[in-house]
Amino acid sequence: MEKIELLKPFGPSIVKVKMPDSMINDMNNYIDIVIQDEEKIKRLDEGAKLIGKVKQEFLMEVEFMKKIKWAEFLSSFVAKWANEDLKKELKHFQLIKSWIVRQFKNDYNPVHWHTGDISGVGYLKVPTHLGNTYQPDKKTNENGKLQLIFGSPNLFSKSTFLIKPEVGDFYLFPNYLMHTVYPFSGSSDERRSVSFNARVQFDI
């Protein structure tokens, strides 16, 4: 059984899991092939429908997702999440769509939320250096990081949760959870991630 790490930095819970190396390699190889096919990348382009201010965002093809059993991978963790945190059984999991985000130096993702019920992001490539802040000894370095946002700060209650991207880390969260990705400046390497939206139903 694959393990999940249940995180509760504020109101709703978040789940952190690990992507298998084989799945990371399959995805990266698939992406490297797709981005060389101008006709295919034009057909799969999702940038106009997403809020990201990034170089490239495109849908993963259904055939490829079936090949790597992507929906099964995601639903297995949603089921464990619901069972552990809500004491409910997953009755139905419908993957709405899944897409790749290719972010480079100075690209960013504004504050937004997703459709569906459950969303998530996993990291396939991370730059070697995300850059320094102007006052590195005094301030938190948000460069290239994901920040989840919920509510407003109160006594004993945080409203943000900052996540440093690491290859293989995958986070699942409720669709309504606002989030943003900060730009990075330290490297010309690609920050590559995969995201999804899904609808779910639970048995009481």
Backbone as a printed PyTorch tensor [residue, N CA C, xyz], in Angstrom:
tensor([[[  0.8390,  -1.1950,   0.0000],
         [  0.0000,   0.0000,   0.0000],
         [  0.8820,   1.2570,   0.0000]],

        [[  0.5780,   2.1850,  -0.9170],
         [  1.3010,   3.4410,  -0.9670],
         [  0.9000,   4.3080,   0.2220]],

        [[  1.8700,   4.9960,   0.7970],
         [  1.6110,   5.8220,   1.9760],
         [  1.2720,   7.2490,   1.5650]],

        [[  0.4830,   7.9070,   2.4020],
         [  0.2100,   9.3170,   2.2190],
         [  0.6550,  10.0630,   3.4650]],

        [[  1.0120,  11.3190,   3.2780],
         [  1.3550,  12.1830,   4.4110],
         [  0.2550,  13.2250,   4.5080]],

        [[ -0.4910,  13.1900,   5.5910],
         [ -1.6190,  14.0940,   5.7850],
         [ -1.1160,  15.3770,   6.4470]],

        [[ -1.2920,  16.5100,   5.7670],
         [ -0.8230,  17.8000,   6.2660],
         [ -2.0160,  18.6790,   6.6170]],

        [[ -1.9170,  19.3850,   7.7500],
         [ -2.9940,  20.2780,   8.1730],
         [ -2.4070,  21.6170,   8.6190]],

        [[ -1.9270,  22.4150,   7.6540],
         [ -1.3430,  23.7110,   8.0060],
         [ -2.3840,  24.7680,   8.3470]],

        [[ -3.6440,  24.5180,   7.9340],
         [ -4.7530,  25.4310,   8.2100],
         [ -6.0560,  24.6580,   8.0760]],

        [[ -7.1590,  25.2900,   7.6590],
         [ -8.4680,  24.6380,   7.5940],
         [ -8.5120,  23.2790,   6.9240]],

        [[ -8.5530,  23.2140,   5.5710],
         [ -8.6430,  21.9150,   4.8920],
         [ -7.3300,  21.1460,   4.9400]],

        [[ -7.4320,  19.8370,   4.9390],
         [ -6.2210,  19.0230,   4.9140],
         [ -5.6490,  18.9550,   3.5070]],

        [[ -4.3720,  18.6220,   3.4390],
         [ -3.6300,  18.4740,   2.1860],
         [ -2.9020,  17.1370,   2.2690]],

        [[ -2.7020,  16.5140,   1.1280],
         [ -1.9940,  15.2370,   1.1120],
         [ -0.7150,  15.3630,   0.2950]],

        [[  0.3590,  14.8020,   0.8270],
         [  1.6360,  14.7440,   0.1140],
         [  1.9730,  13.2840,  -0.1360]],

        [[  2.2950,  12.9520,  -1.3960],
         [  2.6770,  11.5920,  -1.7510],
         [  3.9230,  11.6480,  -2.6390]],

        [[  4.4440,  10.4720,  -2.9400],
         [  5.6030,  10.3720,  -3.8170],
         [  5.2220,   9.7110,  -5.1370]],

        [[  5.6680,  10.3140,  -6.2330],
         [  5.4790,   9.7060,  -7.5380],
         [  6.5840,   8.6760,  -7.7680]],

        [[  6.2650,   7.5110,  -8.3240],
         [  7.3040,   6.5190,  -8.6200],
         [  8.2790,   7.0680,  -9.6710]],

        [[  9.5350,   6.6840,  -9.5600],
         [ 10.5410,   7.1260, -10.5330],
         [ 10.1450,   6.7430, -11.9540]],

        [[  9.5560,   5.5630, -12.1140],
         [  9.1690,   5.1020, -13.4490],
         [  8.1140,   6.0220, -14.0600]],

        [[  7.1970,   6.5130, -13.2390],
         [  6.1540,   7.4120, -13.7300],
         [  6.7360,   8.7800, -14.0930]],

        [[  7.6650,   9.2580, -13.2710],
         [  8.3390,  10.5320, -13.5660],
         [  9.0790,  10.4280, -14.8990]],

        [[  9.8090,   9.3180, -15.0950],
         [ 10.5630,   9.1210, -16.3370],
         [  9.6310,   9.0070, -17.5390]],

        [[  8.5340,   8.2690, -17.3790],
         [  7.5740,   8.1230, -18.4720],
         [  6.9870,   9.4730, -18.8630]],

        [[  6.6440,  10.2830, -17.8790],
         [  6.0600,  11.5930, -18.1520],
         [  7.0670,  12.5140, -18.8260]],

        [[  8.2780,  12.5580, -18.3070],
         [  9.2930,  13.4310, -18.8970],
         [  9.6300,  13.0200, -20.3220]],

        [[  9.7160,  11.7210, -20.5600],
         [  9.9860,  11.2480, -21.9240],
         [  8.8360,  11.6140, -22.8580]],

        [[  7.6080,  11.4440, -22.3810],
         [  6.4250,  11.7970, -23.1630],
         [  6.4310,  13.2870, -23.5020]],

        [[  6.6900,  14.1200, -22.5020],
         [  6.7000,  15.5760, -22.6930],
         [  7.7840,  15.9830, -23.6830]],

        [[  8.9720,  15.4050, -23.5460],
         [ 10.0820,  15.7420, -24.4390],
         [  9.7500,  15.4260, -25.9020]],

        [[  8.9630,  14.3750, -26.1090],
         [  8.5510,  14.0130, -27.4700],
         [  7.4590,  14.9600, -27.9640]],

        [[  6.4680,  15.2340, -27.1170],
         [  5.3440,  16.0810, -27.5070],
         [  5.8000,  17.4840, -27.8960]],

        [[  6.7110,  18.0700, -27.1340],
         [  7.1080,  19.4580, -27.3940],
         [  7.9180,  19.6170, -28.6800]],

        [[  8.3250,  18.4970, -29.2640],
         [  9.0230,  18.5540, -30.5450],
         [  8.0520,  18.4840, -31.7290]],

        [[  6.7890,  18.1730, -31.4370],
         [  5.7670,  18.0160, -32.4770],
         [  4.9040,  19.2760, -32.5010]],

        [[  5.1710,  20.1860, -33.4070],
         [  4.4880,  21.4790, -33.4360],
         [  2.9820,  21.3330, -33.6450]],

        [[  2.5800,  20.4120, -34.4900],
         [  1.1560,  20.2150, -34.7520],
         [  0.4340,  19.6850, -33.5150]],

        [[  1.0630,  18.7220, -32.8420],
         [  0.4520,  18.1390, -31.6520],
         [  0.4050,  19.1430, -30.5120]],

        [[  1.4780,  19.8770, -30.2920],
         [  1.5190,  20.8250, -29.1790],
         [  0.5110,  21.9390, -29.3830]],

        [[  0.2550,  22.2890, -30.6460],
         [ -0.7590,  23.3080, -30.9350],
         [ -2.1440,  22.7850, -30.6050]],

        [[ -2.3750,  21.5130, -30.9120],
         [ -3.6820,  20.8980, -30.6430],
         [ -3.9260,  20.7220, -29.1460]],

        [[ -2.8710,  20.4330, -28.3910],
         [ -3.0010,  20.1790, -26.9540],
         [ -2.8800,  21.4350, -26.1020]],

        [[ -2.5000,  22.5470, -26.7170],
         [ -2.2540,  23.7820, -25.9610],
         [ -3.4550,  24.1670, -25.1030]],

        [[ -3.2020,  24.4460, -23.8280],
         [ -4.2590,  24.8080, -22.8840],
         [ -4.0030,  26.1760, -22.2580]],

        [[ -2.9630,  26.8540, -22.7250],
         [ -2.5500,  28.1150, -22.1310],
         [ -3.6300,  29.1730, -22.0890]],

        [[ -4.4560,  29.2550, -23.1430],
         [ -5.4950,  30.2840, -23.1940],
         [ -6.5960,  30.0390, -22.1670]],

        [[ -6.7410,  28.7990, -21.6960],
         [ -7.7990,  28.4580, -20.7390],
         [ -7.3160,  28.4510, -19.3000]],

        [[ -6.0130,  28.5870, -19.1090],
         [ -5.4290,  28.5750, -17.7720],
         [ -4.8720,  29.9460, -17.4430]],

        [[ -4.7010,  30.2130, -16.1450],
         [ -4.3270,  31.5530, -15.7100],
         [ -2.8170,  31.7760, -15.6890]],

        [[ -2.0350,  30.7200, -15.8280],
         [ -0.5900,  30.8180, -15.7090],
         [  0.0680,  31.7730, -16.6940]],

        [[  1.0160,  32.5520, -16.2080],
         [  1.8390,  33.4180, -17.0500],
         [  3.1750,  32.6920, -17.2530]],

        [[  3.0880,  31.5880, -17.9820],
         [  4.2420,  30.7100, -18.1560],
         [  4.4460,  30.4110, -19.6310]],

        [[  5.5820,  29.8120, -19.9510],
         [  5.9340,  29.5620, -21.3490],
         [  4.9530,  28.6160, -22.0310]],

        [[  4.5790,  27.5290, -21.3410],
         [  3.7730,  26.5210, -22.0340],
         [  2.9500,  25.6930, -21.0550]],

        [[  1.6760,  25.4960, -21.4050],
         [  0.7760,  24.6350, -20.6570],
         [ -0.0200,  23.8180, -21.6630]],

        [[  0.0280,  22.5040, -21.5400],
         [ -0.7040,  21.6860, -22.5060],
         [ -1.2790,  20.4320, -21.8470]],

        [[ -2.3730,  19.9460, -22.4250],
         [ -3.0680,  18.7790, -21.8940],
         [ -2.2820,  17.4940, -22.1430]],

        [[ -2.3990,  16.5640, -21.2150],
         [ -1.8820,  15.2230, -21.4600],
         [ -2.9370,  14.4450, -22.2360]],

        [[ -2.5040,  13.6630, -23.2000],
         [ -3.4280,  12.8870, -24.0130],
         [ -4.0220,  11.7220, -23.2190]],

        [[ -5.2780,  11.4450, -23.4900],
         [ -5.9940,  10.3790, -22.7860],
         [ -5.2780,   9.0390, -22.9400]],

        [[ -4.7930,   8.7600, -24.1470],
         [ -4.1280,   7.4750, -24.3970],
         [ -2.9000,   7.3100, -23.5060]],

        [[ -2.1440,   8.4030, -23.3380],
         [ -0.9500,   8.3200, -22.4950],
         [ -1.3460,   8.1490, -21.0320]],

        [[ -2.3580,   8.8860, -20.5800],
         [ -2.7900,   8.7670, -19.1880],
         [ -3.2710,   7.3560, -18.8850]],

        [[ -3.9420,   6.7260, -19.8550],
         [ -4.3770,   5.3450, -19.6720],
         [ -3.1750,   4.4080, -19.5950]],

        [[ -2.1840,   4.6740, -20.4250],
         [ -0.9870,   3.8270, -20.4730],
         [ -0.2630,   3.7890, -19.1330]],

        [[ -0.1480,   4.9510, -18.4760],
         [  0.5710,   5.0010, -17.2050],
         [ -0.3610,   4.8280, -15.9990]],

        [[ -1.6520,   4.5940, -16.2800],
         [ -2.6700,   4.4130, -15.2400],
         [ -2.7120,   5.6060, -14.2910]],

        [[ -2.7880,   6.7800, -14.9040],
         [ -2.7520,   8.0400, -14.1630],
         [ -3.9680,   8.2100, -13.2570]],

        [[ -5.1530,   7.9600, -13.7670],
         [ -6.3710,   8.1120, -12.9620],
         [ -6.3640,   7.1510, -11.7740]],

        [[ -5.8700,   5.9410, -11.9980],
         [ -5.8030,   4.9590, -10.9080],
         [ -4.8250,   5.4100,  -9.8290]],

        [[ -3.7080,   5.9640, -10.2660],
         [ -2.7060,   6.4900,  -9.3240],
         [ -3.3220,   7.5700,  -8.4490]],

        [[ -3.9990,   8.5340,  -9.0700],
         [ -4.5910,   9.6510,  -8.3240],
         [ -5.7270,   9.1890,  -7.4250]],

        [[ -6.6160,   8.3640,  -7.9540],
         [ -7.7830,   7.9400,  -7.1760],
         [ -7.3940,   7.1090,  -5.9560]],

        [[ -6.3050,   6.3570,  -6.0620],
         [ -5.8720,   5.5420,  -4.9200],
         [ -5.5200,   6.4150,  -3.7280]],

        [[ -4.8960,   7.5600,  -3.9960],
         [ -4.5150,   8.4490,  -2.9080],
         [ -5.7010,   9.2610,  -2.3920]],

        [[ -6.6140,   9.6160,  -3.2880],
         [ -7.8270,  10.3080,  -2.8540],
         [ -8.6340,   9.3880,  -1.9310]],

        [[ -8.6860,   8.1120,  -2.2670],
         [ -9.4110,   7.1440,  -1.4490],
         [ -8.8020,   7.0440,  -0.0500]],

        [[ -7.4890,   6.9950,   0.0210],
         [ -6.8180,   6.9050,   1.3220],
         [ -7.0000,   8.1920,   2.1210]],

        [[ -6.9370,   9.3090,   1.4250],
         [ -7.1420,  10.6210,   2.0420],
         [ -8.5330,  10.6950,   2.6770]],

        [[ -9.5590,  10.3320,   1.9030],
         [-10.9310,  10.3910,   2.3980],
         [-11.1450,   9.4340,   3.5690]],

        [[-10.5560,   8.2580,   3.4650],
         [-10.7150,   7.2600,   4.5160],
         [-10.0370,   7.6990,   5.8090]],

        [[ -8.8400,   8.2690,   5.6700],
         [ -8.0690,   8.6540,   6.8450],
         [ -8.5850,   9.9240,   7.5040]],

        [[ -8.9850,  10.9090,   6.6940],
         [ -9.3630,  12.2010,   7.2550],
         [-10.8710,  12.3680,   7.4420]],

        [[-11.6640,  11.7840,   6.5440],
         [-13.1180,  11.9520,   6.6130],
         [-13.8510,  10.7060,   7.0960]],

        [[-13.1180,   9.5960,   7.1670],
         [-13.7230,   8.3080,   7.5150],
         [-14.8280,   7.9340,   6.5260]],

        [[-14.5670,   8.2330,   5.2450],
         [-15.5060,   7.9220,   4.1770],
         [-14.8220,   7.1000,   3.0960]],

        [[-15.6260,   6.3530,   2.3480],
         [-15.1230,   5.5420,   1.2530],
         [-15.3300,   6.2710,  -0.0730]],

        [[-14.3160,   6.2110,  -0.9360],
         [-14.4350,   6.8140,  -2.2660],
         [-15.3570,   5.9600,  -3.1260]],

        [[-16.4310,   6.5770,  -3.6220],
         [-17.3980,   5.8630,  -4.4500],
         [-17.1390,   6.0730,  -5.9330]],

        [[-16.7280,   7.2930,  -6.2980],
         [-16.5480,   7.6130,  -7.7180],
         [-15.4350,   8.6440,  -7.8740]],

        [[-14.5650,   8.4210,  -8.8500],
         [-13.4760,   9.3450,  -9.1770],
         [-13.5080,   9.5970, -10.6750]],

        [[-13.6970,  10.8510, -11.0710],
         [-13.7160,  11.2120, -12.4970],
         [-12.6350,  12.2480, -12.7710]],

        [[-11.6420,  11.8560, -13.5380],
         [-10.5710,  12.7770, -13.9170],
         [-11.0960,  13.7090, -15.0070]],

        [[-11.1790,  15.0000, -14.7030],
         [-11.6780,  15.9790, -15.6690],
         [-10.6170,  16.2570, -16.7230]],

        [[ -9.4330,  16.6330, -16.2640],
         [ -8.3170,  16.8490, -17.1720],
         [ -7.0220,  16.9120, -16.3750]],

        [[ -5.9240,  16.7150, -17.0730],
         [ -4.6050,  16.8120, -16.4660],
         [ -3.6860,  17.4930, -17.4630]],

        [[ -2.8370,  18.3700, -16.9800],
         [ -2.0230,  19.1690, -17.8850],
         [ -0.6130,  19.3850, -17.3480]],

        [[  0.2700,  19.7330, -18.2700],
         [  1.6820,  19.9730, -17.9710],
         [  1.9410,  21.4800, -17.9540]],

        [[  2.7230,  21.9110, -16.9810],
         [  3.1220,  23.3210, -16.8860],
         [  4.6410,  23.4020, -17.0200]],

        [[  5.0760,  24.1610, -18.0310],
         [  6.5150,  24.3780, -18.2390],
         [  6.8250,  25.8320, -17.8880]],

        [[  7.4720,  26.0210, -16.7570],
         [  7.7680,  27.3580, -16.2420],
         [  9.2740,  27.6160, -16.3130]],

        [[  9.6200,  28.8130, -16.7840],
         [ 11.0220,  29.1990, -16.8810],
         [ 11.2620,  30.5080, -16.1300]],

        [[ 12.4830,  30.9710, -16.1400],
         [ 12.8900,  32.1630, -15.4130],
         [ 11.9040,  33.3120, -15.6290]],

        [[ 11.4550,  33.8960, -14.5330],
         [ 10.5300,  35.0460, -14.4840],
         [  9.0790,  34.6960, -14.7760]],

        [[  8.7570,  33.4440, -15.1490],
         [  7.3670,  33.0260, -15.2970],
         [  6.7320,  32.9050, -13.9160]],

        [[  5.3970,  32.9990, -13.8600],
         [  4.7040,  32.8550, -12.5750],
         [  3.2550,  32.4450, -12.7990]],

        [[  2.6000,  32.0710, -11.7140],
         [  1.1950,  31.6850, -11.7560],
         [  0.4500,  32.5350, -10.7300]],

        [[ -0.4590,  33.4250, -11.1530],
         [ -1.1840,  34.2870, -10.2090],
         [ -2.0730,  33.4740,  -9.2650]],

        [[ -2.5640,  34.1130,  -8.2200],
         [ -3.4760,  33.4620,  -7.2880],
         [ -4.7230,  32.9940,  -8.0400]],

        [[ -5.0890,  31.7350,  -7.8400],
         [ -6.2530,  31.1730,  -8.5230],
         [ -6.7230,  29.9210,  -7.8010]],

        [[ -7.8200,  29.3520,  -8.2690],
         [ -8.3070,  28.0800,  -7.7760],
         [ -8.7850,  27.2670,  -8.9710]],

        [[ -9.1850,  26.0200,  -8.7390],
         [ -9.5090,  25.1140,  -9.8310],
         [-10.9810,  24.7140,  -9.8330]],

        [[-11.3990,  24.0530, -10.9110],
         [-12.7370,  23.4850, -10.9950],
         [-12.7110,  22.0610, -10.4460]],

        [[-13.8930,  21.4330, -10.3840],
         [-13.9730,  20.0710,  -9.8770],
         [-14.0910,  20.0370,  -8.3710]],

        [[-13.5810,  18.9590,  -7.7680],
         [-13.6000,  18.7850,  -6.3060],
         [-12.2000,  18.6640,  -5.7210]],

        [[-11.3430,  17.9450,  -6.4340],
         [ -9.9750,  17.6930,  -5.9770],
         [ -9.0020,  18.1190,  -7.0590]],

        [[ -7.9060,  18.7430,  -6.6560],
         [ -6.8440,  19.1420,  -7.5790],
         [ -5.5020,  18.7180,  -7.0000]],

        [[ -4.4540,  18.9470,  -7.7760],
         [ -3.1410,  18.5980,  -7.2660],
         [ -2.0360,  18.9890,  -8.2220]],

        [[ -0.8120,  18.9000,  -7.7300],
         [  0.3600,  19.2190,  -8.5380],
         [  1.5190,  18.3150,  -8.1320]],

        [[  2.2540,  17.8460,  -9.1440],
         [  3.4430,  17.0430,  -8.9040],
         [  4.6040,  17.5960,  -9.7010]],

        [[  5.8250,  17.3880,  -9.2070],
         [  7.0050,  18.0050,  -9.8110],
         [  7.8440,  16.9870, -10.5770]],

        [[  8.1160,  17.3460, -11.8530],
         [  8.8530,  16.4710, -12.7610],
         [ 10.2750,  16.9500, -13.0110]],

        [[ 10.4720,  18.2700, -12.9790],
         [ 11.7990,  18.8690, -13.0990],
         [ 11.8290,  20.1390, -12.2390]],

        [[ 12.9570,  20.3650, -11.5780],
         [ 13.1080,  21.5620, -10.7450],
         [ 14.4830,  22.1690, -11.0160]],

        [[ 14.5440,  23.4900, -11.2480],
         [ 15.8400,  24.1350, -11.4900],
         [ 16.8160,  23.9010, -10.3340]],

        [[ 18.0820,  23.8740, -10.6600],
         [ 19.1040,  23.6530,  -9.6390],
         [ 19.1960,  24.8150,  -8.6590]],

        [[ 18.8640,  26.0190,  -9.1190],
         [ 18.9280,  27.1940,  -8.2470],
         [ 17.7690,  28.1200,  -8.5800]],

        [[ 16.9380,  28.4210,  -7.5960],
         [ 15.7470,  29.2440,  -7.8060],
         [ 16.0000,  30.7320,  -7.5900]],

        [[ 17.2110,  31.0890,  -7.2020],
         [ 17.5500,  32.5020,  -7.0260],
         [ 17.4460,  32.9530,  -5.5830]],

        [[ 18.1160,  34.0580,  -5.2850],
         [ 18.1170,  34.6270,  -3.9360],
         [ 17.1490,  35.7950,  -3.8360]],

        [[ 16.7500,  36.1170,  -2.6140],
         [ 15.9520,  37.3120,  -2.3780],
         [ 16.8970,  38.5090,  -2.2670]],

        [[ 16.3350,  39.7170,  -2.2820],
         [ 17.1580,  40.9120,  -2.1720],
         [ 17.7630,  41.0510,  -0.7820]],

        [[ 17.0920,  40.4940,   0.2070],
         [ 17.6030,  40.5170,   1.5770],
         [ 17.5920,  39.0820,   2.1030]],

        [[ 18.5130,  38.2570,   1.6240],
         [ 18.4760,  36.8210,   1.9080],
         [ 18.5240,  36.4380,   3.3760]],

        [[ 19.0920,  37.2830,   4.2110],
         [ 19.2110,  36.9520,   5.6280],
         [ 17.9940,  37.3750,   6.4370]],

        [[ 17.0950,  38.1400,   5.8170],
         [ 15.9810,  38.7080,   6.5780],
         [ 14.6050,  38.2250,   6.1210]],

        [[ 14.5100,  37.7220,   4.9000],
         [ 13.1980,  37.4040,   4.3710],
         [ 13.1210,  35.9720,   3.8390]],

        [[ 11.9010,  35.4220,   3.8650],
         [ 11.6650,  34.1000,   3.3010],
         [ 11.8520,  34.1450,   1.7880]],

        [[ 12.5000,  33.1370,   1.2560],
         [ 12.7130,  33.0630,  -0.1930],
         [ 11.5650,  32.2640,  -0.8240]],

        [[ 10.6440,  32.9660,  -1.4930],
         [  9.5080,  32.3110,  -2.1390],
         [  9.7940,  31.8970,  -3.5740]],

        [[ 10.9650,  32.2200,  -4.1030],
         [ 11.2630,  31.9880,  -5.5230],
         [ 10.9190,  30.5740,  -5.9840]],

        [[ 10.0540,  30.4850,  -7.0230],
         [  9.7270,  29.2010,  -7.6180],
         [  8.8850,  28.2900,  -6.7680]],

        [[  8.4150,  28.7810,  -5.6220],
         [  7.6600,  27.9280,  -4.7010],
         [  6.1570,  28.0700,  -4.8940]],

        [[  5.4490,  27.0480,  -4.4730],
         [  3.9910,  27.0330,  -4.4760],
         [  3.5000,  27.5190,  -3.1160]],

        [[  2.5520,  28.4490,  -3.1230],
         [  1.9610,  28.8980,  -1.8630],
         [  0.4600,  28.6290,  -1.8780]],

        [[  0.0000,  27.8520,  -0.8940],
         [ -1.4180,  27.5790,  -0.7190],
         [ -1.9860,  28.6090,   0.2470]],

        [[ -3.2220,  29.0520,  -0.0160],
         [ -3.8100,  30.1540,   0.7330],
         [ -5.2120,  29.7640,   1.1940]],

        [[ -5.4980,  29.9970,   2.4860],
         [ -6.8320,  29.7020,   2.9920],
         [ -7.2240,  30.7090,   4.0610]],

        [[ -8.3660,  31.3890,   3.8520],
         [ -8.8910,  32.3020,   4.8580],
         [ -7.9730,  33.4670,   5.1550]],

        [[ -7.9920,  33.8940,   6.4000],
         [ -7.1620,  35.0070,   6.8480],
         [ -6.4650,  34.6050,   8.1360]],

        [[ -5.3290,  35.2320,   8.4480],
         [ -4.5950,  34.8600,   9.6540],
         [ -5.3570,  35.2180,  10.9270]],

        [[ -5.3650,  34.3000,  11.8520],
         [ -5.9760,  34.5070,  13.1640],
         [ -5.0660,  33.9240,  14.2300]],

        [[ -5.4030,  34.1470,  15.4790],
         [ -4.6180,  33.5970,  16.5750],
         [ -4.5840,  32.0820,  16.4670]],

        [[ -3.3910,  31.5070,  16.4260],
         [ -3.1720,  30.0640,  16.2990],
         [ -3.6710,  29.5030,  14.9710]],

        [[ -3.8250,  30.3550,  13.9730],
         [ -4.3140,  29.8870,  12.6810],
         [ -3.5890,  30.5930,  11.5450]],

        [[ -2.7820,  29.8640,  10.8050],
         [ -2.0890,  30.4200,   9.6560],
         [ -3.0260,  30.4720,   8.4470]],

        [[ -2.6900,  31.3100,   7.4820],
         [ -3.5190,  31.3990,   6.2760],
         [ -2.7520,  30.9960,   5.0150]],

        [[ -1.4510,  30.7440,   5.1280],
         [ -0.6600,  30.3520,   3.9650],
         [  0.2600,  29.1800,   4.3100]],

        [[  0.6300,  28.4380,   3.2790],
         [  1.5220,  27.3010,   3.4300],
         [  2.4350,  27.2700,   2.2200]],

        [[  3.7320,  27.4310,   2.4390],
         [  4.7070,  27.5370,   1.3620],
         [  5.3590,  26.1830,   1.1010]],

        [[  5.3950,  25.7810,  -0.1680],
         [  5.9220,  24.4770,  -0.5580],
         [  7.0890,  24.6450,  -1.5210]],

        [[  8.2170,  24.0680,  -1.1730],
         [  9.3760,  24.0670,  -2.0610],
         [  9.2630,  22.8730,  -3.0080]],

        [[  9.3070,  23.0890,  -4.3260],
         [  9.1730,  21.9670,  -5.2640],
         [ 10.3690,  21.0250,  -5.2070]],

        [[ 10.0760,  19.7460,  -5.1430],
         [ 11.0970,  18.7050,  -5.1830],
         [ 10.6190,  17.6350,  -6.1630]],

        [[ 11.4960,  17.1930,  -7.0380],
         [ 11.1180,  16.1840,  -8.0330],
         [ 10.5300,  14.9530,  -7.3440]],

        [[  9.3470,  14.5490,  -7.8000],
         [  8.6870,  13.3780,  -7.2390],
         [  7.6350,  13.6770,  -6.2000]],

        [[  7.6720,  14.8660,  -5.6210],
         [  6.6580,  15.2340,  -4.6330],
         [  5.3510,  15.5710,  -5.3460]],

        [[  4.2590,  15.0750,  -4.8060],
         [  2.9400,  15.3410,  -5.3730],
         [  1.9990,  15.7410,  -4.2440]],

        [[  1.2950,  16.8660,  -4.4320],
         [  0.3800,  17.3910,  -3.4240],
         [ -1.0440,  17.3830,  -3.9620]],

        [[ -1.9740,  16.8940,  -3.1560],
         [ -3.3860,  16.9090,  -3.5040],
         [ -4.1040,  17.8320,  -2.5260]],

        [[ -5.0740,  18.6100,  -3.0390],
         [ -5.7820,  19.5560,  -2.1850],
         [ -7.1820,  19.8210,  -2.7470]],

        [[ -8.0920,  20.3570,  -1.9260],
         [ -9.4350,  20.6750,  -2.4170],
         [ -9.3620,  21.7220,  -3.5270]],

        [[-10.2460,  21.6140,  -4.5120],
         [-10.1920,  22.5040,  -5.6750],
         [-10.3090,  23.9790,  -5.3260]],

        [[-11.0460,  24.2850,  -4.2460],
         [-11.3070,  25.6860,  -3.8930],
         [-10.1190,  26.3660,  -3.2180]],

        [[ -9.0990,  25.5980,  -2.8720],
         [ -7.9600,  26.1650,  -2.1600],
         [ -7.1670,  27.0840,  -3.0910]],

        [[ -7.1500,  28.3710,  -2.7760],
         [ -6.4130,  29.3160,  -3.6090],
         [ -4.9130,  29.0560,  -3.5020]],

        [[ -4.1990,  29.3080,  -4.6080],
         [ -2.7620,  29.0730,  -4.6020],
         [ -2.0880,  29.9060,  -5.6820]],

        [[ -0.7880,  30.0500,  -5.5320],
         [  0.0110,  30.8200,  -6.4810],
         [  1.3980,  30.1990,  -6.5830]],

        [[  2.0540,  30.4220,  -7.7090],
         [  3.4410,  29.9800,  -7.8910],
         [  4.2800,  31.2070,  -8.2100]],

        [[  5.3190,  31.4180,  -7.4250],
         [  6.1710,  32.5880,  -7.5890],
         [  7.2040,  32.3790,  -8.7080]],

        [[  7.6470,  33.4740,  -9.3210],
         [  8.7070,  33.3610, -10.3350],
         [ 10.0340,  33.0090,  -9.6850]],

        [[ 10.9520,  32.4970, -10.4650],
         [ 12.3060,  32.2490,  -9.9650],
         [ 13.2970,  32.9740, -10.8630]],

        [[ 14.5050,  33.1560, -10.3740],
         [ 15.4690,  33.9750, -11.1140],
         [ 16.8680,  33.3900, -11.1910]],

        [[ 17.1240,  32.3370, -10.4790],
         [ 18.5070,  31.8800, -10.3510],
         [ 19.0170,  30.9630, -11.4350]],

        [[ 18.1280,  30.4570, -12.2900],
         [ 18.5550,  29.4590, -13.2560],
         [ 17.7070,  29.5720, -14.5240]],

        [[ 18.2760,  29.1680, -15.6460],
         [ 17.5270,  29.1460, -16.9070],
         [ 16.8900,  27.7770, -17.1400]],

        [[ 17.0350,  26.8650, -16.1510],
         [ 16.4640,  25.5200, -16.2680],
         [ 14.9340,  25.5650, -16.1920]],

        [[ 14.3240,  24.4890, -16.6000],
         [ 12.8690,  24.3760, -16.5970],
         [ 12.3320,  23.8830, -15.2610]],

        [[ 11.2430,  24.4950, -14.8260],
         [ 10.4700,  24.0140, -13.6750],
         [  9.2440,  23.3470, -14.2940]],

        [[  9.1950,  22.0230, -14.2480],
         [  8.1570,  21.2610, -14.9510],
         [  7.2550,  20.5490, -13.9440]],

        [[  5.9450,  20.7350, -14.1130],
         [  5.0030,  20.1100, -13.1890],
         [  3.7950,  19.5620, -13.9340]],

        [[  3.0520,  18.6960, -13.2380],
         [  1.8180,  18.1320, -13.7780],
         [  0.6990,  18.4190, -12.7810]],

        [[ -0.4580,  18.8490, -13.2970],
         [ -1.6050,  19.1580, -12.4530],
         [ -2.8340,  18.4170, -12.9500]],

        [[ -3.8770,  18.3960, -12.1170],
         [ -5.1190,  17.7390, -12.5200],
         [ -6.3090,  18.3460, -11.7850]],

        [[ -7.4890,  18.1400, -12.3540],
         [ -8.7660,  18.4200, -11.7070],
         [ -9.6000,  17.1520, -11.7750]],

        [[-10.3440,  16.8610, -10.7110],
         [-11.1890,  15.6630, -10.6930],
         [-12.4460,  15.9060,  -9.8770]],

        [[-13.4950,  15.1760, -10.2170],
         [-14.7220,  15.1570,  -9.4300],
         [-14.7650,  13.8590,  -8.6290]],

        [[-15.2860,  13.9410,  -7.4270],
         [-15.3410,  12.7540,  -6.5690],
         [-16.6800,  12.6510,  -5.8740]],

        [[-17.0370,  11.4370,  -5.4880],
         [-18.2070,  11.1720,  -4.6540],
         [-17.7990,  10.1930,  -3.5780]],

        [[-18.3270,  10.3950,  -2.3790],
         [-17.9940,   9.5260,  -1.2540],
         [-19.2410,   8.8600,  -0.6930]],

        [[-19.0850,   7.6560,  -0.1750],
         [-20.1400,   7.0040,   0.6010],
         [-20.0840,   7.5530,   2.0150]],

        [[-21.2270,   7.7150,   2.6240],
         [-21.2660,   8.1870,   4.0170],
         [-20.9450,   7.0340,   4.9400]]])
